């Protein structure tokens, strides 16, 4: 008999277990049973009524009857036989080709019912499988069981006294179809599932009975069996309801455990001090904090005074004033004798933060200089492009504690960087970093403390994403913009349909420059060496096309519609010195129009810039467009953002761009962005810093389930923080938990 925590090699054999581990990372019984079918085939079709035809290269399984069998010969000498069979009345037509057909031609004849699986290809609208695996289920010749070795193995456990294969295992109305690969196909997985379920002990439920009754959920044992074996759609649906809640609970338990685990650690208490740096800055700010900023700052200040480490995310619209809140919080820590580190994703952004904070602080950032106030600190910058001598000097300031605030890129994480008394870590644009990176920086603290953590994001985050990707953080939100921010008008230009509108756009740029203002022009890629080259929006039905390269666009604009203006070029392939020179020229007003890639997406603050033209805007996601648009409207003049696309107005991309143009509410756009993107895009490591694979949950459809699971886990953790059943559910979201269970089994 078997339990969920048992290793698979003791049940299904080492060879099969090794394949499951190598392809899917499946090691335990629980892992295998939670490798859920992606669909169920009914009767002779693996495709559901609402399914689209499979994509080229996808592995797919059919159960059907051969309508036609043609024996053919190759044209080349020596001529060889090959067999082409056509399955029953299907649209699109499905054929399978078998080479070396000397023996197969006798068993794969017209009227044979068989299981057939392989990699899909298409030729002139015909779906083709080349030399797929097969198993004869029923033959006009009266003999079943011929076929590929792996499929035959499924029936070999029920061999009759006469030695014939018992095909009853295939006599079902529904077959589960699993996520599979060329090395490990659906029937291989199904065979392993059957072996495991045959010896599985009744599963002890990880959830209490009252929780199941309250939510009208079936037992864990019944759900894990039904999702693989039930032929009733209703039974499978109630199983999925239960397993979906399991998944939500598993993820939330891992996040709750992480959050409460860090709260149990010792944080650096930093009580507010009268007459310190923070008070000095508050008294000299040239503006009043908004009500939202004051409220968030009070919350953060209270947490910084605690001996428990703060773990908080501050999200807000572009220009909502997150940076000044973070700066005041850091000064509270410096007043208490601690250092603060601010991690930025790019050198441009790190430099921008250092420059803007020095401007705000003024003499308060000049510690060690003649005439500096007694309470002053030193603010220093560390980036990878600095010279070796510059890095040594900055690292010395950090190690000695002279630098109270350290701003930098990934260079801060390097082993050579040592802090004297690190008390707080601020991570800007959290989605650009991994959890591991922020933890590496926090680990530089000494004295057994865990620094407070504040992460900032100008990308508004939908509630379900905040509860999953960032579920180990408490969340604060700034929604109102500081007084004085100017409105931004946004329009979409469909350049192919209305080419005169694009001409008018360039004329508008010239007008703004003549009036003393500046402009951005943004393009998707640098040059012909910069991939991708084929438009991602071609799935809208538009022909593939190459996106505009910023280098080419810069040359065209200089020689064409913007001739006579001072046009600068900015992209990620420039050296740090070149980037600094360009940005300095733009800030100083020496450059009228900055033609750039998305390197200016975050952190660049030039109040005199009032126009942005985004070329091939359909290449960008909704949130990215909103981020880019936030570079204008930062001064005293109304601003204009123009989204240019070659796609037609009625296309999917055109509709998306019009949605961006219709609102400046980043939270509304964030929800729309979530609906537009796949779960993998949202949850993948590049977006969140943590790879989270949700099998049954949808961030769009299951918000109530996710919120319910979070509340359940909060209550359960307070009752028993080492609940073994919930730890097992959570182990799918943390490799260390899987390893622990393997070691215990």
C-alpha positions as CSV (number, residue, x, y, z in Angstrom):
1,X,0.0,0.0,0.0
2,X,1.1,3.6,-0.6
3,X,0.8,7.1,0.9
4,X,1.0,10.5,-0.7
5,X,4.5,11.1,0.7
6,X,6.0,7.9,-0.7
7,X,8.6,8.0,-3.4
8,X,7.4,6.7,-6.7
9,X,10.4,4.5,-7.5
10,X,9.2,2.0,-4.9
11,X,5.7,1.7,-6.6
12,X,6.1,2.1,-10.3
13,X,9.7,1.1,-10.7
14,X,12.9,3.1,-11.1
15,X,12.8,3.5,-14.8
16,X,9.3,5.1,-14.9
17,X,10.0,7.1,-11.8
18,X,13.2,8.5,-13.4
19,X,11.4,9.6,-16.5
20,X,8.7,11.4,-14.4
21,X,11.3,13.1,-12.4
22,X,13.4,14.2,-15.4
23,X,10.6,15.5,-17.4
24,X,8.2,17.0,-14.8
25,X,10.0,16.9,-11.5
26,X,7.5,14.4,-10.2
27,X,9.0,12.4,-7.4
28,X,6.3,11.5,-4.9
29,X,2.9,9.9,-5.1
30,X,1.3,13.3,-4.3
31,X,3.2,14.9,-7.2
32,X,1.9,12.4,-9.7
33,X,-1.7,12.5,-8.5
34,X,-1.6,16.4,-8.8
35,X,-0.3,16.2,-12.3
36,X,-3.9,16.7,-13.4
37,X,-5.4,15.8,-16.8
38,X,-5.5,18.8,-19.1
39,X,-8.7,17.5,-20.7
40,X,-10.8,14.4,-21.2
41,X,-11.5,12.8,-24.5
42,X,-15.0,11.7,-25.2
43,X,-15.7,8.8,-27.5
44,X,-13.3,8.9,-30.4
45,X,-12.2,12.5,-30.1
46,X,-9.5,13.9,-27.9
47,X,-10.6,17.5,-28.8
48,X,-13.5,19.0,-26.9
49,X,-16.2,20.8,-28.7
50,X,-14.8,24.2,-27.8
51,X,-11.2,23.4,-28.3
52,X,-9.1,24.9,-31.1
53,X,-7.0,22.6,-33.3
54,X,-3.7,21.7,-31.7
55,X,-0.6,23.8,-32.5
56,X,2.2,22.5,-34.7
57,X,4.5,20.2,-32.6
58,X,1.9,19.5,-29.9
59,X,1.6,15.9,-28.8
60,X,-2.0,14.7,-29.0
61,X,-3.9,11.4,-28.6
62,X,-6.8,10.1,-30.7
63,X,-9.1,7.1,-30.2
64,X,-10.7,6.5,-33.5
65,X,-11.4,4.1,-36.4
66,X,-9.3,3.9,-39.6
67,X,-11.4,5.1,-42.5
68,X,-8.8,4.5,-45.1
69,X,-5.4,2.7,-45.3
70,X,-3.1,3.4,-48.3
71,X,0.1,1.5,-48.9
72,X,2.5,3.7,-50.8
73,X,6.1,3.7,-52.1
74,X,8.8,6.3,-51.9
75,X,10.1,7.9,-55.1
76,X,13.7,7.4,-54.4
77,X,15.6,4.2,-55.0
78,X,15.5,1.8,-53.4
79,X,11.8,2.2,-53.2
80,X,10.4,1.6,-49.7
81,X,6.9,0.9,-48.5
82,X,5.1,3.3,-46.2
83,X,1.6,3.3,-44.9
84,X,-0.8,6.3,-44.7
85,X,-4.0,5.9,-42.7
86,X,-6.9,8.3,-42.5
87,X,-9.0,8.5,-39.3
88,X,-12.8,8.7,-39.3
89,X,-14.8,11.6,-40.5
90,X,-12.8,14.5,-39.0
91,X,-12.5,18.2,-39.7
92,X,-9.7,19.0,-40.2
93,X,-8.7,15.8,-41.8
94,X,-6.3,13.6,-39.8
95,X,-3.7,11.3,-41.3
96,X,-0.9,9.2,-39.8
97,X,2.2,8.0,-41.7
98,X,4.2,4.9,-40.8
99,X,7.5,4.0,-42.5
100,X,8.9,0.5,-42.6
101,X,5.3,-0.7,-43.0
102,X,6.2,-4.3,-43.8
103,X,4.3,-5.7,-40.8
104,X,2.1,-2.8,-39.9
105,X,0.2,-3.0,-43.2
106,X,-1.4,-6.3,-41.9
107,X,-2.7,-4.9,-38.6
108,X,-3.6,-1.3,-39.5
109,X,-6.4,-1.9,-42.0
110,X,-9.6,-0.2,-42.7
111,X,-12.2,-0.6,-39.9
112,X,-9.5,-1.0,-37.2
113,X,-10.3,1.0,-34.0
114,X,-7.1,2.2,-32.4
115,X,-5.5,4.6,-30.0
116,X,-3.0,6.8,-31.8
117,X,-0.7,9.5,-30.4
118,X,2.2,11.6,-31.6
119,X,3.4,15.0,-32.6
120,X,1.1,17.1,-34.8
121,X,2.1,18.6,-38.1
122,X,0.1,20.3,-40.8
123,X,0.3,20.2,-44.6
124,X,-2.3,22.0,-46.8
125,X,-4.8,22.0,-44.0
126,X,-4.4,18.3,-43.1
127,X,-3.4,17.3,-39.6
128,X,-0.6,14.8,-39.8
129,X,1.1,12.5,-37.3
130,X,4.4,10.9,-38.5
131,X,5.1,7.4,-37.1
132,X,3.0,7.9,-34.0
133,X,2.7,5.4,-31.2
134,X,-0.5,3.2,-31.5
135,X,-2.5,0.4,-29.9
136,X,-5.1,-1.6,-31.7
137,X,-8.3,-1.7,-29.6
138,X,-10.5,-3.6,-32.0
139,X,-9.6,-5.2,-35.3
140,X,-11.7,-6.6,-38.2
141,X,-9.3,-9.5,-38.1
142,X,-10.4,-10.3,-34.6
143,X,-7.2,-9.7,-32.8
144,X,-6.4,-6.7,-30.5
145,X,-3.3,-5.6,-28.7
146,X,-0.9,-5.0,-31.5
147,X,0.9,-1.7,-31.2
148,X,3.7,0.3,-29.5
149,X,5.4,-1.2,-26.5
150,X,4.4,1.6,-24.1
151,X,0.7,1.4,-24.9
152,X,0.7,-2.4,-24.8
153,X,2.1,-2.2,-21.2
154,X,-1.1,-0.5,-20.0
155,X,-3.1,-3.7,-20.8
156,X,-0.5,-6.3,-19.8
157,X,-1.5,-6.2,-16.1
158,X,-4.8,-7.9,-17.1
159,X,-3.7,-10.7,-19.3
160,X,-6.3,-13.5,-19.7
161,X,-5.6,-17.2,-19.2
162,X,-5.2,-17.6,-23.0
163,X,-2.4,-15.0,-23.0
164,X,-4.6,-12.4,-24.8
165,X,-4.4,-8.8,-23.7
166,X,-7.4,-7.6,-21.7
167,X,-8.5,-4.4,-23.4
168,X,-11.1,-3.5,-20.8
169,X,-8.7,-0.8,-19.5
170,X,-9.5,1.1,-22.7
171,X,-13.3,0.5,-22.7
172,X,-14.2,3.9,-21.2
173,X,-16.4,6.8,-22.3
174,X,-13.7,9.2,-21.2
175,X,-9.9,9.1,-21.1
176,X,-7.8,11.5,-19.2
177,X,-5.3,13.4,-21.4
178,X,-2.3,14.6,-19.4
179,X,0.3,17.4,-20.0
180,X,3.0,15.3,-21.8
181,X,6.2,15.4,-23.8
182,X,7.9,13.4,-26.6
183,X,9.8,11.5,-23.9
184,X,6.8,10.9,-21.6
185,X,3.5,10.8,-23.3
186,X,0.0,10.8,-21.9
187,X,-0.6,7.1,-21.8
188,X,2.7,6.6,-20.0
189,X,1.5,8.9,-17.3
190,X,-2.0,7.4,-17.2
191,X,-0.4,3.9,-16.7
192,X,1.6,5.2,-13.7
193,X,-1.5,6.9,-12.3
194,X,-3.4,3.6,-12.5
195,X,-0.6,1.7,-10.8
196,X,-0.5,4.2,-8.0
197,X,-4.2,4.4,-7.4
198,X,-4.4,0.6,-7.3
199,X,-2.3,0.6,-4.1
200,X,-3.1,3.9,-2.6
201,X,-4.2,3.9,1.0
202,X,-7.3,6.0,1.9
203,X,-5.9,9.6,1.9
204,X,-6.0,11.4,5.2
205,X,-7.6,14.7,4.6
206,X,-5.4,17.8,5.3
207,X,-8.4,20.0,5.8
208,X,-10.8,19.7,8.8
209,X,-14.3,18.4,8.3
210,X,-15.9,21.6,9.3
211,X,-13.9,23.5,6.6
212,X,-15.1,21.0,4.0
213,X,-18.8,21.3,5.1
214,X,-18.7,25.1,5.1
215,X,-17.4,25.1,1.5
216,X,-19.4,22.1,0.3
217,X,-16.2,20.3,-0.7
218,X,-15.7,16.5,-1.2
219,X,-12.9,14.6,0.6
220,X,-9.3,14.7,-0.6
221,X,-9.4,10.9,-1.2
222,X,-12.4,11.1,-3.4
223,X,-11.2,14.1,-5.3
224,X,-7.7,12.7,-6.1
225,X,-9.3,9.5,-7.5
226,X,-12.1,11.1,-9.4
227,X,-10.0,13.7,-11.2
228,X,-8.2,10.8,-12.9
229,X,-10.8,8.1,-13.2
230,X,-14.4,9.5,-13.0
231,X,-16.3,9.2,-16.3
232,X,-19.0,11.6,-15.0
233,X,-18.3,15.2,-15.9
234,X,-20.2,16.3,-12.8
235,X,-18.0,14.1,-10.6
236,X,-14.9,15.5,-12.2
237,X,-16.1,19.0,-11.6
238,X,-16.7,18.6,-7.9
239,X,-13.2,17.0,-7.7
240,X,-11.7,20.0,-9.4
241,X,-13.5,22.3,-7.0
242,X,-11.8,20.6,-4.1
243,X,-8.4,20.4,-5.7
244,X,-8.6,24.0,-6.8
245,X,-9.1,25.0,-3.1
246,X,-6.2,22.7,-2.2
247,X,-3.9,24.6,-4.6
248,X,-5.0,28.0,-3.2
249,X,-4.4,26.7,0.3
250,X,-1.0,25.3,-0.6
251,X,0.2,28.6,-2.1
252,X,-1.2,30.7,0.7
253,X,0.2,28.4,3.4
254,X,3.7,28.8,1.9
255,X,3.3,32.6,1.8
256,X,1.8,32.8,5.3
257,X,4.6,30.7,6.7
258,X,7.2,32.9,5.1
259,X,5.5,36.1,6.3
260,X,5.0,34.9,9.9
261,X,8.4,33.2,9.9
262,X,10.1,36.6,9.2
263,X,7.9,38.3,11.7
264,X,9.3,36.0,14.4
265,X,12.8,37.2,13.6
266,X,14.4,40.2,15.2
267,X,14.1,43.5,13.4
268,X,16.0,46.8,14.0
269,X,13.7,49.0,16.1
270,X,13.9,52.6,15.1
271,X,11.7,54.9,17.2
272,X,11.1,58.4,15.7
273,X,13.4,61.0,17.1
274,X,12.5,64.7,17.5
275,X,15.1,67.0,15.9
276,X,16.5,64.3,13.7
277,X,17.1,64.0,9.9
278,X,13.5,63.0,9.2
279,X,12.1,66.0,11.0
280,X,14.6,68.3,9.3
281,X,13.5,67.1,5.9
282,X,9.8,67.4,6.7
283,X,10.3,71.0,7.8
284,X,12.1,72.0,4.5
285,X,9.9,70.1,1.9
286,X,8.6,72.6,-0.6
287,X,5.3,70.8,-0.7
288,X,2.8,69.2,1.6
289,X,2.4,65.4,1.6
290,X,-1.0,64.2,0.3
291,X,-3.4,62.6,2.7
292,X,-2.5,59.2,1.2
293,X,1.2,59.7,1.6
294,X,0.8,60.8,5.3
295,X,-1.4,57.8,6.0
296,X,1.0,55.3,4.4
297,X,4.0,56.9,6.1
298,X,2.3,56.6,9.5
299,X,1.8,52.9,8.9
300,X,5.4,52.4,7.8
301,X,6.8,54.5,10.7
302,X,4.9,52.4,13.2
303,X,6.3,49.2,11.8
304,X,9.9,50.6,11.8
305,X,9.6,51.2,15.5
306,X,8.8,47.5,16.1
307,X,11.3,44.8,16.8
308,X,9.6,42.7,14.1
309,X,10.9,43.1,10.5
310,X,8.6,45.1,8.3
311,X,7.7,43.4,5.0
312,X,5.6,45.8,3.0
313,X,5.0,46.7,-0.6
314,X,4.1,50.2,-1.5
315,X,2.3,50.5,-4.9
316,X,1.0,53.6,-6.5
317,X,0.6,55.4,-9.8
318,X,3.5,56.8,-11.6
319,X,4.2,60.1,-9.9
320,X,2.1,59.4,-6.8
321,X,5.0,60.2,-4.5
322,X,6.3,56.8,-3.4
323,X,10.0,57.9,-3.4
324,X,9.6,60.7,-0.9
325,X,7.7,58.3,1.4
326,X,10.6,55.8,1.1
327,X,13.1,58.6,1.7
328,X,11.4,59.8,4.9
329,X,11.2,56.2,6.1
330,X,14.9,55.7,5.4
331,X,15.8,58.9,7.4
332,X,13.9,57.5,10.4
333,X,16.2,54.5,10.2
334,X,19.3,56.7,9.8
335,X,18.2,58.7,12.9
336,X,18.3,55.5,14.9
337,X,21.9,54.7,13.8
338,X,21.1,52.3,10.9
339,X,22.1,52.3,7.2
340,X,19.6,51.9,4.4
341,X,20.1,50.3,1.0
342,X,18.0,51.1,-2.0
343,X,18.1,48.6,-4.9
344,X,17.2,49.8,-8.4
345,X,17.0,47.7,-11.6
346,X,19.0,49.9,-13.9
347,X,21.8,52.4,-13.6
348,X,19.7,55.1,-15.2
349,X,17.1,54.7,-12.4
350,X,19.7,54.3,-9.6
351,X,21.4,57.5,-10.8
352,X,18.0,59.3,-11.0
353,X,17.2,58.3,-7.5
354,X,20.5,59.5,-6.2
355,X,20.3,62.8,-8.0
356,X,16.7,63.5,-7.0
357,X,17.2,62.5,-3.3
358,X,20.3,64.7,-3.1
359,X,18.3,67.6,-4.5
360,X,15.5,67.1,-1.9
361,X,17.9,66.6,1.0
362,X,20.3,69.4,0.1
363,X,22.8,70.0,2.9
364,X,21.3,67.1,4.9
365,X,23.1,64.7,2.5
366,X,26.5,66.4,2.9
367,X,27.9,64.7,6.0
368,X,31.7,65.1,6.2
369,X,31.7,68.2,4.2
370,X,32.5,71.7,5.5
371,X,29.4,73.4,6.9
372,X,27.2,70.3,6.9
373,X,24.4,70.2,9.5
374,X,25.1,68.1,12.6
375,X,22.3,65.7,11.7
376,X,23.4,65.3,8.1
377,X,24.1,61.9,6.5
378,X,25.9,60.8,3.4
379,X,24.1,59.5,0.4
380,X,26.2,57.4,-2.0
381,X,25.7,55.6,-5.3
382,X,27.2,52.2,-6.3
383,X,26.8,50.8,-9.9
384,X,28.5,48.2,-11.9
385,X,30.0,50.7,-14.5
386,X,32.0,52.6,-11.9
387,X,35.8,52.3,-12.1
388,X,37.5,49.9,-9.6
389,X,38.9,52.9,-7.7
390,X,35.4,54.5,-7.4
391,X,33.9,51.2,-6.2
392,X,36.6,50.7,-3.5
393,X,35.9,54.3,-2.3
394,X,32.2,53.7,-2.1
395,X,32.5,50.3,-0.5
396,X,34.8,51.8,2.2
397,X,32.1,54.4,3.0
398,X,29.5,51.7,3.3
399,X,31.7,49.4,5.5
400,X,32.6,52.3,7.8
401,X,29.0,53.4,8.2
402,X,29.7,56.9,6.8
403,X,27.1,56.3,4.1
404,X,23.7,56.3,5.8
405,X,21.8,55.8,2.5
406,X,23.2,53.6,-0.3
407,X,21.6,53.5,-3.7
408,X,22.7,51.0,-6.2
409,X,22.0,48.4,-8.8
410,X,22.8,44.6,-8.6
411,X,26.3,45.8,-7.6
412,X,25.0,46.1,-4.0
413,X,24.5,42.4,-3.8
414,X,28.1,41.5,-4.5
415,X,30.1,39.8,-1.8
416,X,32.6,42.6,-1.7
417,X,29.9,45.0,-0.3
418,X,29.7,45.0,3.5
419,X,27.5,47.1,5.6
420,X,28.4,48.3,9.1
421,X,24.8,48.4,10.4
422,X,22.2,47.6,7.7
423,X,18.7,48.2,9.0
424,X,16.4,48.7,6.0
425,X,16.3,47.5,2.4
426,X,14.2,49.3,-0.2
427,X,13.6,47.6,-3.6
428,X,12.4,49.8,-6.4
429,X,10.4,48.2,-9.2
430,X,10.0,44.9,-7.4
431,X,8.9,43.0,-10.5
432,X,12.4,43.5,-11.9
433,X,14.0,41.5,-9.1
434,X,13.8,38.0,-7.7
435,X,13.0,37.2,-4.1
436,X,16.4,35.7,-3.8
437,X,18.1,39.0,-4.8
438,X,16.3,41.1,-2.1
439,X,17.0,38.4,0.4
440,X,20.7,38.4,-0.5
441,X,20.8,42.1,0.2
442,X,19.0,41.7,3.5
443,X,21.5,39.0,4.5
444,X,24.2,41.6,4.7
445,X,22.9,42.8,8.0
446,X,25.0,42.0,11.1
447,X,24.2,41.4,14.7
448,X,21.5,38.8,14.1
449,X,18.9,41.2,12.8
450,X,16.6,41.0,9.8
451,X,16.4,44.4,8.1
452,X,13.0,46.0,7.4
453,X,11.9,45.6,3.8
454,X,10.0,48.1,1.7
455,X,9.4,47.3,-2.0
456,X,8.1,49.9,-4.4
457,X,6.2,49.4,-7.6
458,X,4.7,51.9,-10.0
459,X,2.9,49.0,-11.8
460,X,-0.5,48.8,-10.1
461,X,-1.1,45.2,-9.1
462,X,-4.5,43.4,-9.2
463,X,-5.8,42.0,-5.9
464,X,-5.3,38.4,-6.9
465,X,-1.7,39.0,-8.0
466,X,-0.9,40.8,-4.8
467,X,-2.3,37.8,-2.9
468,X,-0.2,35.3,-4.9
469,X,3.0,36.7,-6.4
470,X,3.5,39.2,-3.5
471,X,1.5,37.3,-0.9
472,X,4.3,37.3,1.7
473,X,4.2,41.2,1.8
474,X,1.6,43.5,3.4
475,X,0.4,46.0,0.8
476,X,-0.1,49.8,1.0
477,X,-1.5,51.8,-1.9
478,X,-1.2,55.4,-3.1
479,X,-4.0,56.3,-5.4
480,X,-4.1,60.1,-5.5
481,X,-1.5,62.2,-7.4
482,X,0.3,65.1,-5.7
483,X,-1.2,68.5,-6.3
484,X,0.2,70.2,-9.5
485,X,0.4,67.1,-11.6
486,X,-0.9,67.9,-15.1
487,X,-3.4,65.9,-17.1
488,X,-2.2,63.6,-19.9
489,X,-4.3,63.2,-23.0
490,X,-3.8,60.0,-24.9
491,X,-4.7,59.2,-28.5
492,X,-4.2,56.2,-30.8
493,X,-2.9,56.8,-34.3
494,X,-3.8,54.1,-36.8
495,X,-1.0,55.0,-39.2
496,X,-1.9,52.7,-42.1
497,X,-5.5,53.9,-42.1
498,X,-4.8,57.6,-41.4
499,X,-1.3,58.4,-42.4
500,X,-1.9,62.2,-42.2
501,X,-2.5,61.7,-38.4
502,X,1.1,60.6,-38.0
503,X,2.3,63.6,-40.0
504,X,0.3,65.8,-37.7
505,X,1.9,64.0,-34.7
506,X,5.4,65.0,-35.8
507,X,4.2,68.6,-36.4
508,X,2.8,68.6,-32.8
509,X,6.2,67.6,-31.5
510,X,7.8,70.5,-33.4
511,X,5.2,72.9,-32.0
512,X,5.9,71.8,-28.4
513,X,9.7,72.2,-28.9
514,X,9.2,75.6,-30.5
515,X,7.2,76.5,-27.3
516,X,10.2,75.6,-25.2
517,X,9.2,72.0,-24.2
518,X,10.7,68.6,-24.9
519,X,9.5,65.2,-26.2
520,X,10.1,61.5,-26.1
521,X,9.8,59.1,-29.1
522,X,9.8,55.4,-28.1
523,X,10.4,52.4,-30.3
524,X,10.4,48.6,-29.4
525,X,13.9,47.6,-30.4
526,X,17.4,48.9,-30.9
527,X,18.5,47.7,-34.4
528,X,18.5,44.6,-36.7
529,X,20.6,42.7,-34.1
530,X,17.9,43.2,-31.5
531,X,15.2,40.4,-31.4
532,X,12.3,39.7,-31.7
533,X,11.9,40.9,-35.2
534,X,8.4,39.5,-36.0
535,X,5.5,41.3,-34.4
536,X,3.9,39.4,-31.5
537,X,0.6,40.9,-32.4
538,X,0.6,39.0,-35.7
539,X,-1.7,36.5,-33.9
540,X,-4.4,39.2,-34.4
541,X,-4.6,38.0,-38.0
542,X,-2.2,40.7,-39.3
543,X,0.7,39.6,-41.4
544,X,4.1,39.3,-39.6
545,X,6.0,42.5,-39.7
546,X,9.2,43.9,-38.3
547,X,9.1,46.4,-35.4
548,X,10.6,49.8,-35.8
549,X,14.3,50.0,-34.7
550,X,15.2,53.0,-32.6
551,X,18.5,53.5,-34.4
552,X,16.8,53.7,-37.8
553,X,14.0,55.8,-36.4
554,X,16.4,58.3,-35.0
555,X,18.1,58.7,-38.4
556,X,14.8,59.1,-40.2
557,X,13.4,61.7,-37.8
558,X,16.6,63.7,-37.9
559,X,16.6,63.8,-41.7
560,X,12.8,64.1,-42.0
561,X,9.9,65.5,-39.9
562,X,12.1,66.6,-37.0
563,X,15.0,68.1,-39.1
564,X,16.4,71.2,-37.4
565,X,15.6,69.9,-33.9
566,X,18.2,68.5,-31.5
567,X,17.4,64.8,-31.5
568,X,19.1,62.5,-29.1
569,X,19.4,58.7,-29.0
570,X,19.1,56.4,-26.0
571,X,19.1,52.6,-25.7
572,X,20.4,49.9,-23.5
573,X,23.4,49.0,-25.6
574,X,25.1,52.4,-25.0
575,X,27.8,52.5,-22.4
576,X,27.0,53.9,-18.9
577,X,29.0,57.1,-19.8
578,X,27.1,57.5,-23.0
579,X,23.7,57.0,-21.2
580,X,24.7,59.5,-18.5
581,X,25.7,62.1,-21.1
582,X,22.5,61.7,-23.1
583,X,20.3,61.9,-20.0
584,X,22.3,64.9,-18.7
585,X,21.8,66.7,-22.0
586,X,18.1,66.0,-22.0
587,X,17.6,67.1,-18.4
588,X,19.6,70.3,-19.2
589,X,17.4,71.1,-22.2
590,X,20.3,70.6,-24.6
591,X,18.3,67.8,-26.4
592,X,14.8,68.6,-27.7
593,X,13.6,65.1,-28.6
594,X,14.9,61.9,-27.0
595,X,14.4,58.9,-29.3
596,X,14.7,55.8,-27.0
597,X,13.8,52.2,-26.2
598,X,12.0,51.4,-23.0
599,X,15.2,52.1,-21.0
600,X,13.4,55.3,-20.0
601,X,10.3,53.4,-18.8
602,X,10.9,54.0,-15.1
603,X,12.6,56.6,-13.0
604,X,13.4,59.2,-15.6
605,X,12.0,62.6,-14.4
606,X,12.2,65.5,-16.8
607,X,9.3,67.9,-16.0
608,X,9.8,69.9,-19.2
609,X,8.9,66.8,-21.4
610,X,5.3,67.2,-22.5
611,X,4.9,64.9,-25.5
612,X,5.5,61.2,-26.0
613,X,5.1,59.3,-29.3
614,X,5.2,55.5,-29.0
615,X,5.9,53.8,-32.3
616,X,4.6,50.3,-32.8
617,X,2.7,50.6,-29.6
618,X,1.0,47.3,-30.1
619,X,4.3,45.7,-29.3
620,X,4.0,46.8,-25.7
621,X,1.8,45.4,-22.9
622,X,-0.8,47.5,-21.2
623,X,1.1,48.1,-18.0
624,X,4.3,49.0,-19.9
625,X,2.4,51.6,-22.0
626,X,1.1,53.1,-18.8
627,X,4.6,53.2,-17.3
628,X,6.0,54.9,-20.4
629,X,3.2,57.4,-20.4
630,X,4.1,58.3,-16.8
631,X,7.3,60.0,-18.1
632,X,5.3,63.0,-19.2
633,X,2.8,65.2,-17.3
634,X,5.4,65.8,-14.6
635,X,5.7,69.5,-15.0
636,X,3.4,72.6,-15.2
637,X,2.1,72.0,-18.7
638,X,-0.6,69.7,-20.0
639,X,0.9,66.7,-21.8
640,X,0.1,64.4,-24.8
641,X,0.8,60.7,-25.4
642,X,0.3,59.3,-28.9
643,X,0.2,55.6,-29.5
644,X,1.1,54.7,-33.1
645,X,0.3,51.3,-34.7
646,X,0.1,49.9,-38.2
647,X,-2.6,47.5,-37.2
648,X,-6.2,48.3,-38.0
649,X,-8.6,50.0,-35.6
650,X,-10.8,46.9,-35.3
651,X,-8.0,44.5,-34.4
652,X,-7.5,43.1,-30.9
653,X,-4.3,45.2,-30.5
654,X,-6.2,48.3,-31.7
655,X,-8.9,47.7,-29.0
656,X,-6.2,47.3,-26.4
657,X,-4.5,50.6,-27.3
658,X,-7.9,52.4,-27.2
659,X,-8.4,51.0,-23.7
660,X,-5.1,52.5,-22.6
661,X,-6.1,55.8,-24.2
662,X,-9.4,55.9,-22.5
663,X,-8.2,56.0,-18.9
664,X,-5.3,57.2,-16.7
665,X,-6.4,54.8,-13.9
666,X,-3.5,52.3,-13.6
667,X,-5.5,50.0,-11.4
668,X,-8.2,49.7,-14.0
669,X,-5.6,49.0,-16.6
670,X,-3.8,46.5,-14.4
671,X,-7.0,44.4,-14.2
672,X,-7.4,44.7,-18.0
673,X,-3.7,43.7,-18.4
674,X,-4.3,40.6,-16.2
675,X,-7.2,39.5,-18.5
676,X,-5.1,40.0,-21.6
677,X,-2.1,38.1,-20.5
678,X,-1.6,34.4,-19.7
679,X,-1.2,33.2,-16.1
680,X,2.4,32.2,-17.0
681,X,3.2,35.8,-18.1
682,X,2.0,37.1,-14.8
683,X,3.4,34.4,-12.5
684,X,6.6,33.7,-14.3
685,X,9.9,34.5,-12.7
686,X,10.6,37.4,-15.0
687,X,7.5,39.2,-13.7
688,X,7.4,38.3,-10.1
689,X,10.9,37.1,-9.1
690,X,9.3,33.9,-8.0
691,X,8.3,31.0,-10.3
692,X,4.8,30.0,-9.4
693,X,3.0,27.3,-11.4
694,X,-0.7,27.3,-10.9
695,X,-2.4,24.3,-12.4
696,X,-6.1,24.8,-11.6
697,X,-6.4,28.3,-10.2
698,X,-7.0,31.3,-12.5
699,X,-6.1,34.8,-11.2
700,X,-8.9,36.1,-13.4
701,X,-11.7,33.7,-12.3
702,X,-10.9,32.6,-8.8
703,X,-10.3,35.7,-6.7
704,X,-12.9,34.6,-4.1
705,X,-11.2,31.2,-3.7
706,X,-7.8,32.8,-3.3
707,X,-9.0,35.2,-0.7
708,X,-10.9,32.5,1.2
709,X,-7.7,30.3,1.2
710,X,-5.7,33.2,2.6
711,X,-8.1,33.8,5.5
712,X,-8.2,30.0,6.2
713,X,-4.4,29.8,6.2
714,X,-4.1,32.8,8.5
715,X,-6.4,31.2,11.0
716,X,-4.8,27.7,10.7
717,X,-1.3,29.1,11.1
718,X,-2.2,30.8,14.4
719,X,-3.6,27.5,15.5
720,X,-0.8,25.2,14.4
721,X,2.2,26.7,12.4
722,X,3.5,23.2,11.7
723,X,0.4,21.5,10.3
724,X,1.8,18.6,8.4
725,X,-1.1,18.3,6.0
726,X,-1.0,21.9,4.9
727,X,2.8,21.7,4.7
728,X,2.3,18.9,2.1
729,X,-0.1,21.1,0.1
730,X,2.5,23.9,0.2
731,X,5.4,21.7,-0.8
732,X,4.5,22.2,-4.5
733,X,5.5,25.8,-4.2
734,X,8.8,25.3,-2.5
735,X,11.6,22.9,-3.5
736,X,13.0,22.7,0.0
737,X,9.7,21.3,1.3
738,X,9.7,18.6,-1.4
739,X,13.3,17.6,-0.5
740,X,12.3,17.4,3.2
741,X,9.4,15.0,2.4
742,X,11.6,12.9,0.2
743,X,14.1,12.6,3.0
744,X,11.5,11.6,5.5
745,X,10.0,8.9,3.3
